[in-house]
Structure formats: structure tokens, C-alpha cells
């Protein structure tokens, strides 16, 4: 019996991010990969003013990238428009 591959998929909790993560999850599960979704709150998610007023780049991606580098997740789903 082959070992089941399991991955931790990091994503934001926005409706678009969840849809994208669900799509990737379905594709991976179709290949026999077990997927654990990990929701990550980013600076952009907790903003209080208009997004245009945030000076920093990567406000929707920095925390997800950090989780990937810290090996808290194995892969990440991003919208290309959010990458710096």
C-alpha cells in the first residue's frame, strides 16, 4: 500500500481566496493527495482604511510567504494581482 501524501495549503479567508484554494484542493485530491487548508490572516485583511492608503507591498501575501518559509504550510495559493 502506498503512503498517502498530505500537504498543508495556506490561503487567505476571502471569498476569492477560498474559491481558489478549493479549486486547487479538488485538483490535488483528484491525484490522491490529502489537503489540509490553513487560513492565514494578512495585514491587508485587518486593514481599517482604504487599501490604497497602505504603503507596504505584499499586504495580502507577506504572512502567507512567512508561513511557507517557516514550514507551517507546504504550498500557498495567491492571486497574481496581490504579489509584489
C-alpha positions in Angstrom: 0.0 0.0 0.0 1.4 3.4 -1.0 1.7 6.2 1.5 -0.8 9.0 1.2 0.8 12.3 0.5 -0.6 15.1 2.7 0.1 18.8 2.2 -0.9 22.0 4.1 -2.3 24.6 1.8 -2.0 28.2 3.0 -4.6 30.7 1.9 -6.4 33.9 3.0 -10.0 33.7 4.1 -11.6 36.0 1.5 -14.3 34.5 -0.8 -11.9 34.6 -3.8 -9.0 33.1 -2.0 -11.2 30.3 -0.6 -12.6 29.6 -4.1 -9.1 29.3 -5.5 -8.0 27.1 -2.6 -11.0 24.9 -3.0 -10.2 24.5 -6.8 -6.5 23.6 -6.0 -7.7 21.2 -3.3 -10.0 19.4 -5.6 -7.3 19.1 -8.3 -4.8 17.7 -5.7 -7.3 15.4 -4.1 -8.1 14.1 -7.6 -4.5 13.0 -7.7 -4.7 11.2 -4.4 -3.2 14.0 -2.3 -4.8 14.8 1.1 -5.0 18.5 1.6 -5.3 20.4 4.9 -6.3 24.0 4.4 -4.7 26.6 6.7 -6.3 30.0 6.9 -3.9 32.9 7.3 -4.9 36.4 8.2 -2.8 39.0 6.5 -2.1 42.7 7.1 -4.5 43.5 4.2 -7.3 41.5 5.8 -7.2 43.5 9.0 -6.9 47.0 7.4 -9.2 49.7 8.7 -8.9 52.2 5.9 -8.9 52.2 2.1 -6.4 49.7 0.6 -4.8 52.5 -1.4 -3.6 54.1 1.8 -1.5 51.0 2.8 2.1 51.9 1.8 3.6 48.5 2.2 3.9 46.0 -0.6 2.7 42.5 -0.1 -0.1 43.3 2.4 -2.1 40.3 1.2 0.9 37.9 0.9 3.6 38.6 3.4 2.2 36.5 6.2 1.5 33.6 3.8 5.1 33.8 2.5 6.4 33.8 6.1 4.3 30.7 6.9 5.8 29.0 3.9 9.3 29.9 4.8 8.7 28.8 8.4 7.4 25.4 7.1 4.0 26.0 8.7 2.5 25.3 5.3 3.7 23.3 2.3 2.2 25.4 -0.5 0.3 28.7 -0.9 -2.5 30.0 -3.1 -2.3 33.6 -4.2 -3.9 35.9 -6.6 -1.3 37.1 -9.0 -2.6 40.7 -8.6 -1.6 40.5 -4.9 2.0 39.6 -5.4 4.5 42.5 -5.2 
